């Protein structure tokens, strides 16, 4: 149900301006400026990167099922473009309270959620086993980073296993109380402790009669909700905040875009940066747009005049479209695609009104 709801919500927000492939890239968390900008423009940030192991075959199969059932209507003139059928609109409205969409914070947490979850699972497994003097067990993950973090953290927790486990239980239980009973049970059944092994995604699917996609997305959504809850009140969740602490400082701008931004801050021109970094000018443009998506005080007037900005925004409002070709056709010839994308990036919140 969750996967179906997410796909239909994406197509609803896109309003025929992007293809099914764009949604696939969004859910996978593709690190391209178009995918990132689409997430912002169409208010789909919460879904970015929430299904990183989704296969194209599995995604296409789901699109075909939705089309066959009349939930999606294909555009005869444009391949990959779909709009919602009346049955899809009715279904979304009818099931609004059960769709869990509010759990997700994809763009904010997709890079840290999996690591946070693995750390928590491995820490619980380690503490419960050591407390029972069982020192030889198969770790729930072979993720080297998570293993190293747990080893380092355990040194600080040694001899206090019981108290720490009690506090962890209190914090996790407090968050799970906010969820429907079945969602909380799925999350708990994934955990591994002393002589108790967490269920796989497939086993959870069988036990709860849920689709594998649903289980995967439900667990991801719960982890996102957990992170958001901890960040909102770190004092109430000291141990979960500790697990999360060093993961929150990485920021959302990619490393390459950050390097470009540093050079821009040192007053190098776009052409100079392209030459210095042996990159195409268009790549530097992509970096600038990416930075503009996240920097609230980005100096957009260095690249686009106030008059050009007004002209671009007027075209967006006139055509009610974020299609770059439509906007380019409606503005003066000297205004570039780069300038249009930059204005859309800086004004993403205004455009969402």
C-alpha positions as semicolon CSV with decimal commas, in nm:
position;residue;x (nm);y (nm);z (nm)
1;X;0,000;0,000;0,000
2;X;0,279;0,248;0,087
3;X;0,461;0,197;-0,243
4;X;0,140;0,243;-0,439
5;X;0,060;0,559;-0,244
6;X;0,406;0,704;-0,302
7;X;0,401;0,641;-0,677
8;X;0,053;0,790;-0,714
9;X;0,146;1,093;-0,502
10;X;0,454;1,152;-0,716
11;X;0,255;1,143;-1,040
12;X;-0,009;1,368;-0,886
13;X;0,250;1,632;-0,790
14;X;0,433;1,612;-1,123
15;X;0,110;1,686;-1,317
16;X;0,243;1,536;-1,639
17;X;0,566;1,740;-1,641
18;X;0,805;1,452;-1,569
19;X;0,822;1,086;-1,671
20;X;0,805;0,764;-1,471
21;X;1,184;0,741;-1,502
22;X;1,216;1,069;-1,312
23;X;1,019;0,913;-1,024
24;X;1,242;0,604;-1,033
25;X;1,554;0,823;-1,004
26;X;1,392;1,019;-0,721
27;X;1,313;0,707;-0,517
28;X;1,662;0,566;-0,582
29;X;1,819;0,894;-0,466
30;X;2,009;0,970;-0,785
31;X;2,273;1,235;-0,717
32;X;2,190;1,447;-1,020
33;X;2,095;1,811;-1,005
34;X;1,777;1,749;-1,206
35;X;1,656;1,485;-0,959
36;X;1,741;1,705;-0,661
37;X;1,574;2,008;-0,816
38;X;1,265;1,805;-0,910
39;X;1,236;1,693;-0,548
40;X;1,220;2,058;-0,440
41;X;1,009;2,197;-0,722
42;X;0,734;1,936;-0,695
43;X;0,736;1,907;-0,314
44;X;0,863;1,549;-0,327
45;X;1,160;1,596;-0,091
46;X;1,024;1,340;0,156
47;X;1,052;1,060;-0,103
48;X;1,406;1,128;-0,224
49;X;1,628;0,821;-0,181
50;X;1,382;0,620;0,029
51;X;1,416;0,307;-0,186
52;X;1,781;0,290;-0,289
53;X;1,773;-0,082;-0,378
54;X;1,464;-0,054;-0,600
55;X;1,521;-0,225;-0,934
56;X;1,404;-0,078;-1,265
57;X;1,231;-0,407;-1,342
58;X;1,038;-0,400;-1,014
59;X;0,944;-0,035;-1,061
60;X;0,826;-0,088;-1,419
61;X;0,621;-0,387;-1,309
62;X;0,444;-0,173;-1,050
63;X;0,375;0,100;-1,307
64;X;0,223;-0,160;-1,542
65;X;0,000;-0,292;-1,263
66;X;-0,125;0,058;-1,182
67;X;-0,189;0,126;-1,549
68;X;-0,375;-0,203;-1,598
69;X;-0,597;-0,127;-1,299
70;X;-0,682;0,219;-1,430
71;X;-0,503;0,406;-1,153
72;X;-0,256;0,554;-1,403
73;X;-0,351;0,686;-1,747
74;X;-0,072;0,703;-2,003
75;X;-0,022;1,002;-2,231
76;X;-0,050;0,885;-2,591
77;X;0,177;1,163;-2,715
78;X;0,457;1,136;-2,458
79;X;0,613;0,809;-2,351
80;X;0,651;0,767;-1,976
81;X;0,405;1,043;-1,889
82;X;0,110;0,938;-1,672
83;X;-0,176;1,111;-1,499
84;X;-0,398;0,982;-1,220
85;X;-0,726;0,815;-1,308
86;X;-1,038;0,893;-1,108
87;X;-1,002;0,566;-0,918
88;X;-0,651;0,668;-0,804
89;X;-0,771;1,005;-0,675
90;X;-1,054;0,834;-0,486
91;X;-0,819;0,568;-0,346
92;X;-0,569;0,827;-0,216
93;X;-0,847;1,024;-0,049
94;X;-1,007;0,714;0,100
95;X;-0,680;0,576;0,243
96;X;-0,518;0,907;0,339
97;X;-0,496;0,820;0,710
98;X;-0,324;0,484;0,653
99;X;-0,058;0,573;0,396
100;X;0,233;0,661;0,633
101;X;0,357;0,927;0,391
102;X;0,423;1,164;0,681
103;X;0,683;0,917;0,818
104;X;0,932;0,999;0,543
105;X;1,203;1,266;0,543
106;X;1,397;1,135;0,246
107;X;1,605;1,431;0,137
108;X;1,699;1,512;0,496
109;X;1,783;1,164;0,620
110;X;1,840;0,926;0,328
111;X;2,219;0,943;0,369
112;X;2,215;0,870;0,742
113;X;1,903;0,662;0,813
114;X;2,048;0,323;0,717
115;X;2,369;0,381;0,917
116;X;2,172;0,501;1,221
117;X;1,949;0,193;1,203
118;X;2,242;-0,050;1,166
119;X;2,426;0,110;1,459
120;X;2,118;0,078;1,678
121;X;2,051;-0,286;1,581
122;X;2,414;-0,390;1,629
123;X;2,446;-0,204;1,958
124;X;2,136;-0,375;2,098
125;X;2,260;-0,714;1,979
126;X;2,603;-0,657;2,130
127;X;2,479;-0,529;2,466
128;X;2,220;-0,806;2,512
129;X;2,472;-1,079;2,430
130;X;2,756;-0,941;2,640
131;X;2,523;-0,893;2,934
132;X;2,447;-1,266;2,916
133;X;2,824;-1,337;2,887
134;X;2,777;-1,462;2,534
135;X;3,076;-1,318;2,348
136;X;3,065;-1,516;2,023
137;X;2,774;-1,422;1,801
138;X;2,723;-1,344;1,434
139;X;2,673;-0,965;1,392
140;X;2,348;-0,855;1,229
141;X;2,552;-0,656;0,978
142;X;2,892;-0,673;0,815
143;X;2,891;-0,298;0,761
144;X;3,245;-0,202;0,865
145;X;3,156;0,154;0,965
146;X;2,873;0,040;1,194
147;X;3,090;-0,232;1,348
148;X;3,373;0,012;1,423
149;X;3,134;0,262;1,576
150;X;2,980;-0,001;1,805
151;X;3,322;-0,129;1,912
152;X;3,439;0,222;2,001
153;X;3,113;0,306;2,176
154;X;3,107;-0,016;2,375
155;X;3,438;0,075;2,538
156;X;3,258;0,369;2,700
157;X;2,961;0,153;2,799
158;X;3,144;-0,145;2,948
159;X;3,011;-0,253;3,290
160;X;2,697;-0,040;3,236
161;X;2,521;-0,273;2,991
162;X;2,207;-0,321;3,200
163;X;2,148;0,050;3,260
164;X;2,214;0,138;2,897
165;X;1,983;-0,135;2,769
166;X;1,711;-0,014;3,003
167;X;1,751;0,343;2,879
168;X;1,757;0,233;2,513
169;X;1,440;0,030;2,568
170;X;1,272;0,331;2,730
171;X;1,363;0,563;2,441
172;X;1,268;0,324;2,160
173;X;0,946;0,222;2,337
174;X;0,850;0,589;2,379
175;X;0,880;0,649;2,005
176;X;0,708;0,325;1,903
177;X;0,411;0,415;2,125
178;X;0,340;0,692;1,872
179;X;0,291;0,435;1,595
180;X;0,009;0,193;1,515
181;X;0,063;-0,140;1,696
182;X;0,135;-0,336;1,378
183;X;0,399;-0,086;1,258
184;X;0,571;-0,101;1,597
185;X;0,562;-0,483;1,592
186;X;0,724;-0,497;1,247
187;X;1,005;-0,272;1,370
188;X;1,061;-0,478;1,688
189;X;1,058;-0,807;1,497
190;X;1,350;-0,677;1,290
191;X;1,568;-0,651;1,603
192;X;1,819;-0,911;1,713
193;X;1,906;-0,981;2,077
194;X;2,042;-1,264;2,288
195;X;1,921;-1,589;2,127
196;X;1,657;-1,391;1,941
197;X;1,720;-1,326;1,574
198;X;1,554;-1,045;1,384
199;X;1,336;-1,139;1,089
200;X;1,442;-1,066;0,733
201;X;1,235;-0,842;0,505
202;X;1,098;-1,157;0,339
203;X;1,007;-1,318;0,671
204;X;0,835;-1,000;0,788
205;X;0,645;-0,993;0,459
206;X;0,515;-1,346;0,523
207;X;0,438;-1,297;0,891
208;X;0,237;-0,978;0,843
209;X;0,095;-1,059;0,498
210;X;0,255;-0,746;0,353
211;X;0,427;-0,691;0,020
212;X;0,807;-0,685;0,039
213;X;0,804;-0,327;-0,095
214;X;0,565;-0,226;0,182
215;X;0,783;-0,379;0,456
216;X;1,098;-0,215;0,322
217;X;0,937;0,129;0,297
218;X;0,760;0,095;0,631
219;X;1,089;0,024;0,810
220;X;1,258;0,312;0,629
221;X;0,972;0,545;0,722
222;X;0,981;0,442;1,088
223;X;1,357;0,507;1,104
224;X;1,303;0,851;0,948
225;X;1,029;0,927;1,200
226;X;1,254;0,809;1,480
227;X;1,537;1,038;1,369
228;X;1,301;1,336;1,339
229;X;1,165;1,269;1,689
230;X;1,513;1,246;1,840
231;X;1,632;1,564;1,669
232;X;1,326;1,751;1,795
233;X;1,400;1,664;2,158
234;X;1,754;1,533;2,207
235;X;1,736;1,562;2,586
236;X;1,448;1,314;2,597
237;X;1,644;1,062;2,388
238;X;2,009;1,088;2,499
239;X;2,120;0,744;2,379
240;X;1,950;0,764;2,040
241;X;2,088;1,116;2,004
242;X;2,434;0,975;2,079
243;X;2,394;0,712;1,806
244;X;2,292;0,988;1,567
245;X;2,530;1,263;1,675
246;X;2,824;1,238;1,435
247;X;2,599;1,156;1,138
248;X;2,424;1,492;1,134
249;X;2,715;1,715;1,038
250;X;2,770;1,602;0,679
251;X;2,526;1,846;0,514
252;X;2,331;1,792;0,196
253;X;2,561;1,952;-0,062
254;X;2,779;1,700;-0,246
255;X;3,155;1,713;-0,197
256;X;3,220;1,828;-0,555
257;X;2,963;2,109;-0,536
258;X;3,112;2,219;-0,205
259;X;3,459;2,249;-0,365
260;X;3,311;2,462;-0,643
261;X;3,133;2,680;-0,386
262;X;3,459;2,738;-0,196
263;X;3,628;2,856;-0,516
264;X;3,332;3,082;-0,599
265;X;3,360;3,230;-0,250
266;X;3,722;3,312;-0,330
267;X;3,602;3,512;-0,633
268;X;3,709;3,272;-0,907
269;X;3,489;3,288;-1,217
270;X;3,291;2,995;-1,353
271;X;3,531;2,955;-1,646
272;X;3,834;2,967;-1,416
273;X;3,686;2,700;-1,187
274;X;3,602;2,478;-1,484
275;X;3,963;2,503;-1,604
276;X;4,112;2,452;-1,257
277;X;3,899;2,145;-1,188
278;X;3,912;2,011;-1,543
279;X;3,531;2,007;-1,558
280;X;3,280;2,127;-1,814
281;X;3,118;2,466;-1,763
282;X;2,778;2,295;-1,747
283;X;2,901;2,084;-1,454
284;X;2,998;2,400;-1,265
285;X;2,652;2,537;-1,344
286;X;2,504;2,221;-1,191
287;X;2,712;2,275;-0,877
288;X;2,594;2,635;-0,844
289;X;2,229;2,532;-0,877
290;X;2,284;2,258;-0,618
291;X;2,433;2,505;-0,371
292;X;2,147;2,749;-0,436
293;X;1,897;2,480;-0,335
294;X;2,035;2,474;0,019
295;X;2,195;2,813;0,087
296;X;1,927;3,056;0,203
297;X;2,150;3,360;0,142
298;X;2,284;3,248;-0,196
299;X;2,398;3,555;-0,401
300;X;2,175;3,488;-0,702
301;X;2,211;3,845;-0,834
302;X;2,569;3,762;-0,933
303;X;2,424;3,542;-1,208
304;X;2,073;3,670;-1,278
305;X;1,948;4,029;-1,264
306;X;1,634;4,124;-1,075
307;X;1,460;4,196;-1,408
308;X;1,555;3,853;-1,547
309;X;1,433;3,689;-1,226
310;X;1,096;3,861;-1,256
311;X;1,068;3,758;-1,619
312;X;1,140;3,392;-1,537
313;X;0,895;3,383;-1,246
314;X;0,628;3,551;-1,458
315;X;0,669;3,278;-1,720
316;X;0,634;3,009;-1,452
317;X;0,317;3,168;-1,318
318;X;0,176;3,228;-1,665
319;X;0,224;2,870;-1,789
320;X;0,187;2,703;-1,447
321;X;0,479;2,484;-1,546
322;X;0,832;2,398;-1,432
323;X;0,926;2,254;-1,770
324;X;1,248;2,426;-1,868
325;X;1,161;2,426;-2,239
326;X;0,827;2,596;-2,173
327;X;0,990;2,862;-1,957
328;X;1,278;2,916;-2,203
329;X;1,030;2,963;-2,485
330;X;0,847;3,232;-2,285
331;X;1,144;3,447;-2,179
332;X;1,394;3,665;-2,364
333;X;1,644;3,483;-2,583
334;X;1,945;3,595;-2,379
335;X;1,821;3,421;-2,064
336;X;1,994;3,082;-2,036
337;X;1,874;2,747;-1,905
338;X;2,128;2,785;-1,624
339;X;1,969;3,114;-1,516
340;X;1,621;2,960;-1,527
341;X;1,729;2,663;-1,315
342;X;1,903;2,894;-1,069
343;X;1,596;3,113;-1,024
344;X;1,380;2,804;-0,970
345;X;1,628;2,676;-0,712
346;X;1,636;3,002;-0,515
347;X;1,260;3,053;-0,536
348;X;1,155;2,692;-0,473
349;X;0,956;2,781;-0,160
350;X;0,771;3,065;-0,330
351;X;0,687;2,837;-0,624
352;X;0,541;2,580;-0,389
353;X;0,275;2,821;-0,259
